[in-house]
Amino acid sequence: MKGRQARRGAWKTAAAALLAAAAVTALAALGVLDEPDLALADRLYQRPQARSGRIVLVQIDQKAVQALGPYDQWDRTVMADVLDALGREDCRPAVIGLDVIYGGQSDPAQDAALAQAAARCGSVVTASAADVGTALAPDGRGGYQLRQNAVLGYERPYEALDQAADVGFVNSMLDSDGVLRHHLLRLTLPDGEEVPSFARAVAQRYAEAAGLGELALPRTDAAGFWYLPFSAAPEGFSENISVADVLSGAVDPAYFRDKIVLIGPYAPGFQDSQRTAIDHAAPMYGLEVQANAVEALLRGTYPAEAPAAVQLLALFVLCAAVFFACWRRPVKLAAGVTALVCAGWLVLCRVLYGAGYILRPLYVPAAAAALFVLCLGANYVRTALENRRVTNTFRRYVAPEIVRELLKEGPQALELGGKLTDIAVLFVDVRGFTAMSERLAPERVVEILNRYLTLISQCIRDQGGTLDKFVGDAAMAFWGAPLPQADYVLRAARAALAMAAGAEELARQMEEQFGQCISFGIGIHAGPAVVGNTGAPWRMDYTAIGDTVNTAARLEANAPGGTIYISRAVADALGDRASVRSLGGTVKLKGKADGFEVLILDALREDEERKEDIPT
């Protein structure tokens, strides 16, 4: 029976674990925690790294504006002069990336000067920009579908510069929370032309100049984005080299030899900055974003997000394990398992990121913590309900203090079965009650019986006994179970003497009212018995069974009214604390061999001593 119940309980727990894991996984799939998860991923994954030193930023900054005038008044010959200063034969950079959009026609001489300077440098990448949005596009089956990141418009450099330099778009796309984490690798124009990103064009030019061969490109998602591992936080690439410094010769041109020189706006007034994954608080200028993207492309290590199905499967399995480990477990054990899973998952995320795989770091810790709290709350409610059930069951039988102790045993206190233990058993019966009940109305009989049974119950409770049952005008109680008790035999003796004393007062009242005298016959025996729940799962009794119980019943059956019969086992346990009289083997008990000694308990000496100590 216990084995089947245990298996049934295990199956129920497993089913609950799978259901809870499925619910949590479904919430994760719906993206409930996407934003906090992305924030945690940024803190866990995006950290400054050692840079190669091959990228130099030449900044259109406040210093340049002060030296050359407001930026919107610069003509294109200013940038032509910068390119000429950088493009000397003896110190030419490997590639110059011009993060400035020179679209449309301007002054022909200025346009020609800039285009010719770019051609003289030989390795210039200039910027373009696309208007990207959602548009209807053919689906290849004769219909149309909404296409994300469709090019609605495209601004490229004016024709002469477009022919003299490579071109890459500088668009930056933010995630849903307004943070830059991904970089778009390429755009397809409406006419089918594919335009690389500015960073890709610069990195490819450098790879060719440095003899690195074809650039290894990252794997992109369906929209063309790849995860950008930042190498430096805002101002991490900056060496405070201004366009003004290049034009004035303040920086040795040899410093730029064989390097990647990126030129672009680097001041708040240009409104070219955004929050990035490596630092949510400090905005990063667009020129630094391009530098980070170029560095990542040249490094060639591209962490990619693990497939969503794999991550959700891992979440489901771990959640089921956490639930199974926390359900009906001690709080310390459940908390330890939860903490271990959370910490282990974060360590795994960091390790796999180094191996090129990006996991969602928040889902497992958040789900594990939520399941821990759920199990903790459910365990608390279950324990409270079980304690209430135990209380409601045992408060009818035992004193309140024993109920409180019994609650510590938990739900097993209510399982079928019993255990062998030494107890003292007391039987008590009302002598003369049958004769009285024949003379009185049933209502009066019940009233009198309840008064006697209340007295019996109170005497048992006062001594911490377990009231087993009432059988008509008789009752059975025992001590020493369900919890061990010190001097349990003495407690039974005290209860018996209290019953006898209380019966005398009740007898006087009964004789005055009804002319009928009744009294108690009591029997006590001590020894081993099986104590526990017997019956069926839906109807059980908490009782004691065994020869000790039968012997106590035989003693009570033979005890005259007003007399307490005890066995030698009880007398020996009481020792010199009790005043007893031996009847030897004169009382024959059914089922007992000759020579079984029966004694009469008259008083307890310790009770007599207490009376003598009371001042008169």
C-alpha positions in Angstrom: 0.0 0.0 0.0 2.7 2.5 1.0 4.7 1.6 -2.1 1.8 2.3 -4.4 1.1 5.6 -2.6 4.7 6.6 -3.0 4.7 5.7 -6.7 1.4 7.6 -7.2 2.9 10.6 -5.4 6.0 10.5 -7.6 3.9 10.4 -10.8 1.8 13.3 -9.6 4.9 15.3 -8.8 6.4 14.5 -12.2 3.2 15.6 -13.9 3.1 18.8 -12.0 6.8 19.5 -12.8 6.2 19.0 -16.5 3.1 21.2 -16.4 4.9 24.0 -14.5 7.9 23.8 -16.9 5.6 23.9 -19.9 3.9 27.0 -18.6 7.2 28.8 -17.9 8.6 27.9 -21.3 5.5 29.2 -23.0 5.8 32.5 -21.2 9.5 32.7 -22.3 8.5 31.9 -25.9 6.1 34.8 -25.8 9.0 37.2 -24.9 7.7 38.2 -21.5 11.2 38.8 -20.2 12.9 39.9 -23.4 13.9 43.4 -22.3 15.4 42.5 -18.8 17.0 39.5 -20.4 18.7 41.7 -23.0 19.9 44.0 -20.3 21.4 41.1 -18.3 23.0 39.7 -21.5 24.7 43.0 -22.2 26.2 43.1 -18.7 27.3 39.4 -18.9 28.6 39.4 -22.5 29.7 42.8 -23.5 33.0 43.7 -21.9 35.9 45.8 -23.2 38.6 43.7 -24.8 42.2 44.2 -25.8 42.2 46.1 -29.2 44.5 45.5 -32.1 45.6 49.1 -32.3 45.1 49.2 -36.1 42.1 51.6 -36.0 42.6 55.4 -35.5 39.8 57.9 -35.2 40.2 61.3 -36.8 37.5 63.3 -35.2 35.4 66.2 -36.5 35.1 67.5 -33.0 34.7 70.8 -31.2 38.4 71.6 -31.7 38.0 71.3 -35.4 34.9 73.5 -35.4 36.8 76.1 -33.4 39.7 76.0 -35.9 37.8 75.8 -39.1 34.4 77.3 -38.4 30.9 75.9 -38.1 30.8 72.4 -39.7 27.8 73.2 -41.9 29.9 75.9 -43.6 32.8 73.7 -44.5 33.2 73.2 -48.2 34.3 69.9 -49.6 37.9 71.0 -50.1 38.4 70.8 -46.3 38.0 67.0 -46.5 40.0 66.9 -49.7 42.9 68.6 -47.7 42.5 66.0 -44.9 42.7 63.2 -47.4 45.8 64.7 -49.0 47.4 65.1 -45.6 46.8 61.5 -44.8 47.5 60.0 -48.2 51.2 60.8 -48.6 53.2 58.2 -50.3 55.5 57.5 -47.4 52.8 57.2 -44.7 49.7 56.3 -46.4 47.0 54.4 -44.3 45.9 51.0 -45.4 42.3 52.3 -45.7 40.5 55.6 -44.9 36.9 55.4 -43.9 35.0 58.6 -44.4 31.9 58.5 -42.2 30.4 61.5 -43.8 27.7 61.5 -46.5 28.5 63.7 -49.4 25.4 63.4 -51.5 24.2 65.5 -54.3 26.1 68.0 -56.4 27.8 71.0 -54.9 30.4 73.4 -56.3 31.9 71.5 -59.3 35.5 72.5 -58.3 34.9 71.4 -54.7 33.3 68.2 -55.8 36.2 67.5 -58.1 38.8 68.3 -55.5 37.3 65.8 -53.0 36.9 63.1 -55.6 40.5 63.5 -56.9 41.9 63.4 -53.3 40.0 60.2 -52.7 41.4 58.7 -55.9 44.9 59.7 -55.0 44.6 58.0 -51.6 43.5 54.9 -53.5 41.9 53.2 -50.4 38.9 55.3 -49.4 35.5 54.1 -48.3 32.8 56.7 -48.1 29.4 56.7 -46.6 25.9 56.3 -47.9 22.5 56.0 -46.2 19.3 54.2 -46.8 15.8 54.9 -45.8 14.8 51.5 -44.4 11.3 50.5 -43.5 8.5 48.0 -44.2 7.2 47.6 -47.7 5.2 45.2 -49.9 7.5 42.9 -52.0 6.8 40.0 -54.4 6.7 36.7 -52.6 7.9 34.7 -55.7 4.5 33.0 -56.0 2.6 35.7 -57.8 1.6 37.5 -54.6 3.0 40.0 -52.2 4.3 40.0 -48.6 5.4 42.5 -46.1 9.2 42.8 -46.1 11.1 44.1 -43.1 14.2 46.3 -43.7 13.1 47.1 -47.2 15.0 50.0 -48.8 12.5 52.8 -49.4 15.1 55.3 -50.5 18.9 55.4 -50.9 21.3 58.4 -50.7 24.7 57.6 -52.2 27.7 59.9 -52.8 27.7 62.2 -55.7 28.8 60.5 -58.9 32.5 61.5 -59.0 33.1 60.5 -55.4 31.1 57.3 -55.9 33.5 56.3 -58.7 36.6 57.3 -56.8 35.9 55.4 -53.6 34.2 52.3 -52.3 30.8 52.9 -50.7 29.1 51.4 -47.6 25.9 52.4 -45.8 26.2 53.8 -42.2 22.7 53.0 -41.0 22.5 51.8 -37.4 19.4 49.8 -36.3 18.4 49.7 -32.7 16.7 46.8 -30.9 13.2 47.2 -29.5 14.5 48.6 -26.2 16.5 51.4 -28.0 19.9 49.8 -27.6 22.3 49.0 -30.4 23.4 45.3 -30.3 23.2 44.2 -33.9 24.8 45.4 -37.1 23.3 45.1 -40.5 25.8 43.4 -42.9 24.3 44.3 -46.3 21.4 46.0 -48.0 19.7 45.0 -51.3 18.5 48.0 -53.3 15.2 47.9 -55.2 17.2 47.4 -58.5 18.9 44.3 -57.0 22.3 46.0 -56.2 23.8 44.8 -52.9 25.5 47.4 -50.8 27.8 46.4 -47.9 27.8 48.1 -44.6 30.4 50.8 -44.1 32.3 48.7 -41.5 32.3 45.7 -43.8 33.6 47.7 -46.8 36.4 49.2 -44.6 37.3 45.8 -43.1 37.4 44.1 -46.5 39.6 46.9 -47.9 42.0 46.4 -44.9 42.0 42.7 -45.3 43.1 43.0 -49.0 45.7 45.6 -48.2 47.2 43.5 -45.4 47.2 40.3 -47.4 44.6 38.7 -45.2 42.5 37.5 -48.2 38.8 37.3 -48.3 37.1 38.5 -45.1 35.2 35.8 -43.1 31.7 37.2 -42.7 29.4 36.5 -39.7 26.3 34.4 -40.0 23.3 36.7 -40.1 19.7 36.2 -39.1 16.8 36.3 -41.6 16.8 40.2 -41.6 20.6 40.4 -42.3 21.7 41.3 -38.8 24.7 39.9 -36.8 25.4 40.2 -33.1 28.1 42.9 -32.6 30.6 42.1 -29.8 31.9 45.5 -28.8 35.6 45.8 -28.1 35.5 49.2 -26.4 33.1 51.3 -24.5 32.4 54.9 -25.4 35.7 56.9 -26.0 37.6 53.6 -25.9 38.9 54.1 -29.4 39.4 57.8 -29.1 43.0 59.2 -29.1 41.7 62.8 -29.2 43.1 63.3 -32.7 41.2 66.1 -34.4 40.8 66.9 -38.1 42.4 70.2 -37.1 45.5 68.3 -35.8 45.9 66.5 -39.1 45.6 69.7 -41.1 48.0 71.5 -38.9 50.6 68.7 -38.9 50.4 68.3 -35.1 50.3 64.6 -35.5 53.2 62.9 -37.4 51.7 61.5 -40.6 53.8 58.3 -40.1 51.5 57.4 -37.2 48.8 56.6 -39.7 50.9 54.3 -41.9 49.2 51.0 -42.7 46.4 51.6 -40.3 42.6 52.0 -40.6 41.7 55.7 -40.3 38.1 56.5 -39.7 37.0 60.1 -40.1 33.7 61.3 -38.8 31.6 63.5 -36.4 32.6 63.2 -32.8 30.7 65.8 -30.8 27.3 66.0 -29.2 26.0 68.7 -31.6 26.1 66.3 -34.5 23.4 64.2 -32.9 25.1 61.0 -34.1 25.1 58.8 -31.0 23.1 56.0 -29.5 23.0 53.7 -26.5 24.9 50.5 -27.0 25.1 47.1 -25.4 28.4 47.7 -23.8 27.2 50.8 -21.9 23.6 51.8 -21.6 24.3 55.0 -19.7 27.0 56.7 -21.9 26.0 57.3 -25.6 28.5 56.1 -28.2 29.2 58.2 -31.3 28.5 56.7 -34.7 32.2 56.8 -35.5 33.0 54.6 -32.5 30.2 52.1 -33.5 31.8 51.8 -36.9 35.2 51.2 -35.2 33.8 48.5 -33.0 32.2 46.8 -36.0 35.4 46.9 -38.1 37.4 45.5 -35.2 34.9 42.7 -34.8 35.0 41.8 -38.5 38.7 41.7 -38.6 38.9 39.6 -35.4 36.6 37.1 -37.1 35.0 35.7 -33.9 31.2 36.1 -34.2 29.1 34.9 -31.2 25.7 33.8 -32.6 22.5 33.3 -30.7 21.8 29.6 -30.1 18.6 28.3 -31.8 15.5 29.4 -30.0 14.2 25.8 -30.0 17.3 24.5 -28.3 17.2 27.2 -25.6 13.5 26.6 -24.9 14.1 22.9 -24.6 16.9 23.5 -22.1 14.7 25.9 -20.2 11.9 23.3 -20.1 14.2 20.5 -18.8 15.9 22.7 -16.2 12.5 24.1 -15.0 11.1 20.6 -14.6 14.2 19.5 -12.7 14.0 22.6 -10.4 10.3 22.0 -9.7 10.9 18.3 -8.9 13.8 19.2 -6.6 11.9 21.9 -4.8 8.4 20.3 -4.5 7.9 19.0 -0.9 11.5 19.5 -0.1 13.1 21.3 2.9 13.6 25.0 2.3 17.3 24.9 2.6 17.6 22.0 0.1 15.3 23.7 -2.4 17.1 27.0 -2.0 20.4 25.4 -2.5 19.3 23.6 -5.7 17.8 26.8 -7.1 20.9 28.8 -6.4 23.1 26.1 -7.9 21.0 26.0 -11.1 20.9 29.8 -11.4 24.7 30.2 -10.8 25.5 27.3 -13.0 23.4 28.6 -15.9 25.1 32.0 -15.8 28.5 30.4 -15.7 27.5 28.2 -18.7 26.3 31.3 -20.6 29.6 33.0 -20.1 31.6 29.9 -21.1 29.5 29.2 -24.2 29.8 32.9 -25.2 33.5 32.4 -25.3 32.9 29.5 -27.6 30.7 31.5 -29.9 27.2 30.7 -28.6 24.8 33.3 -27.1 22.3 32.0 -24.6 19.5 33.9 -22.9 20.9 34.4 -19.5 17.8 35.6 -17.6 15.2 33.0 -18.4 16.6 30.0 -16.4 17.4 32.0 -13.2 14.1 33.9 -13.4 12.1 30.7 -14.1 14.0 28.8 -11.4 13.4 31.5 -8.8 9.7 31.8 -9.7 9.3 28.0 -9.4 11.2 28.0 -6.1 8.8 30.7 -4.8 5.8 28.7 -6.2 6.9 25.5 -4.5 7.7 27.3 -1.3 4.3 28.9 -1.2 2.6 25.6 -2.2 4.6 23.7 0.4 3.6 26.2 3.0 -0.1 26.0 2.1 0.1 22.2 2.0 1.9 22.0 5.3 -0.7 24.4 6.8 -3.6 22.2 5.5 -1.9 19.0 6.7 -1.3 20.5 10.1 -4.9 21.5 10.3 -5.9 18.0 9.3 -3.6 16.6 11.9 -5.0 19.0 14.5 -8.6 18.3 13.6 -7.9 14.6 13.8 -5.9 14.4 17.0 -7.5 17.2 19.1 -10.4 14.8 19.8 -8.1 12.3 21.4 -5.1 14.0 23.0 -4.2 17.1 25.0 -3.3 20.3 23.0 0.3 20.1 23.9 0.6 16.6 22.4 -1.1 17.9 19.3 1.5 20.6 18.9 4.3 18.1 19.3 2.6 15.7 16.9 2.4 18.4 14.2 6.2 18.2 14.0 5.9 14.7 12.6 4.1 16.0 9.6 1.6 14.1 7.3 3.1 10.7 8.1 1.2 10.9 11.4 -2.0 10.3 9.4 -0.8 7.3 7.4 -2.2 3.8 7.8 0.0 1.5 9.9 1.4 1.6 13.4 4.6 1.0 15.4 5.3 -1.1 18.4 5.9 0.9 21.6 5.5 0.6 25.3 2.4 2.3 26.7 0.1 2.3 29.7 -3.5 1.5 28.9 -6.5 2.5 31.0 -10.1 1.2 30.7 -12.9 2.7 32.7 -16.6 1.7 32.9 -19.5 3.2 34.7 -20.9 0.6 37.2 -24.7 0.7 37.8 -25.4 2.7 34.7 -27.4 0.0 32.9 -29.8 -0.3 35.9 -30.2 3.5 36.1 -30.9 3.8 32.3 -33.8 1.4 32.6 -35.5 3.7 35.1 -34.9 7.1 33.4 -36.0 8.7 30.2 -33.5 8.4 27.3 -32.9 12.2 27.3 -32.0 12.1 31.0 -29.8 9.1 30.5 -27.8 10.8 27.8 -27.4 13.9 30.0 -26.0 11.9 32.8 -23.8 9.8 30.6 -22.3 13.0 29.1 -21.4 14.3 32.5 -19.5 11.1 33.4 -17.8 10.9 30.0 -16.8 14.6 30.3 -15.2 13.9 33.7 -13.4 10.9 32.2 -12.2 13.0 29.2 -11.0 15.8 31.4 -9.0 13.5 33.6 -7.3 12.0 30.6 -6.5 15.3 29.0 -5.1 16.7 32.3 -2.6 14.0 32.3 -1.7 14.2 28.6 -3.3 11.0 27.6 -4.7 9.8 24.3 -8.4 9.2 24.4 -8.8 6.2 22.2 -12.6 5.6 22.1 -15.9 5.6 23.9 -17.9 2.4 23.9 -21.3 3.1 25.4 -20.6 4.0 29.1 -16.9 2.8 28.9 -13.8 4.5 27.6 -10.2 3.6 26.7 -7.1 5.7 26.9 -3.4 5.2 26.7 -0.1 7.1 27.5 3.3 6.9 25.9 2.0 7.3 22.4 1.8 8.8 19.8 4.8 10.6 21.3 7.1 9.3 24.0 6.2 10.6 27.5 8.2 10.6 30.7 6.5 8.6 33.5 3.6 7.6 31.3 2.5 4.9 33.8 2.4 7.5 36.5 0.2 9.7 34.3 -2.2 6.9 33.8 -2.4 6.3 37.6 -3.0 9.9 38.3 -5.8 10.0 35.7 -7.4 6.9 37.3 -7.3 8.3 40.8 -8.7 11.6 39.5 -11.6 9.7 37.9 -12.3 7.8 41.1 -12.3 11.0 43.1 -14.5 12.9 40.6 -16.9 9.9 40.5 -17.6 10.2 44.2 -18.9 13.7 43.9 -21.0 12.8 40.9 -22.3 9.7 42.7 -23.6 11.9 45.5 -25.3 14.1 43.1 -26.9 11.2 41.3 -28.1 9.6 44.5 -29.7 12.9 45.6 -31.4 13.4 42.2 -32.3 9.9 41.1 -31.7 7.7 44.2 -29.2 5.6 42.2 -25.6 5.3 43.1 -23.1 4.7 40.3 -19.3 4.5 40.3 -16.3 3.7 38.1 -14.5 0.4 37.6 -11.0 1.0 36.3 -8.2 -1.2 35.0 -4.6 -0.2 34.1 -1.9 -2.3 32.5 1.5 -1.4 30.9 3.5 -3.1 28.2 4.2 -3.2 24.5 1.4 -2.5 22.0 1.0 -1.6 18.3 -0.1 2.1 18.1 -1.2 3.7 14.9 -4.0 4.2 12.4 -6.1 1.2 11.5 -8.9 0.9 9.0 -9.2 2.2 5.4 -7.7 5.4 3.9 -11.2 7.1 4.0 -12.1 5.9 7.5 -9.5 5.1 10.1 -9.1 5.0 13.9 -6.0 5.9 15.8 -5.8 3.1 18.4 -3.6 0.7 20.2 -3.9 -3.1 19.8 -2.2 -6.1 21.4 -2.2 -8.2 24.6 -1.4 -5.1 26.8 -4.7 -3.6 25.7 -6.7 -6.8 26.2 -5.2 -7.2 29.7 -6.2 -3.7 30.7 -9.7 -4.4 29.5 -9.8 -7.6 31.6 -8.7 -5.8 34.7 -11.4 -3.2 34.2 -14.0 -5.8 33.6 -13.2 -7.4 37.0 -12.8 -4.3 39.0 -15.7 -3.5 41.4 -17.1 0.0 41.4 -14.9 2.6 42.9 -11.8 0.3 42.6 -8.7 0.6 40.4 -7.1 -2.7 39.4 -3.6 -2.6 38.2 -1.1 -5.2 37.0 2.3 -6.0 38.6 3.9 -4.3 35.6 2.1 -1.1 36.6 2.9 -1.5 40.3 6.6 -2.0 39.5 6.7 1.1 37.3 5.1 3.2 40.1 7.4 1.7 42.8 7.3 3.3 46.2 5.4 6.3 44.8 2.1 4.2 44.9 0.1 2.7 47.8 -1.1 -0.6 46.5 -2.7 -3.8 47.8 -1.9 -7.1 46.2 -4.8 -9.6 45.5 -2.3 -12.2 44.4 -3.8 -14.7 42.0 -7.3 -14.5 43.5 -8.7 -12.6 40.5 -9.0 -14.7 37.4 -8.6 -12.8 34.2 -10.0 -14.3 31.0 -7.1 -15.4 28.8 -4.5 -15.2 31.5 -2.8 -18.1 33.2 -3.0 -18.8 36.9 -0.7 -16.7 38.9 -1.3 -13.4 37.1 -1.1 -10.9 40.0 -3.7 -8.2 40.3 -3.3 -5.2 42.6 -5.5 -2.4 43.9 -4.2 1.1 43.5 -5.3 3.1 46.6 -3.3 6.3 46.3 -0.1 7.9 45.1 2.2 8.9 47.9 3.5 11.9 46.0 -0.1 13.2 45.8 -0.5 12.7 49.6 2.7 14.6 50.2 1.4 17.5 48.1 -1.7 17.6 50.3 0.4 17.7 53.4 2.5 20.6 52.1 -0.6 22.7 51.6 -1.0 25.2 54.5 -4.1 24.8 56.5 
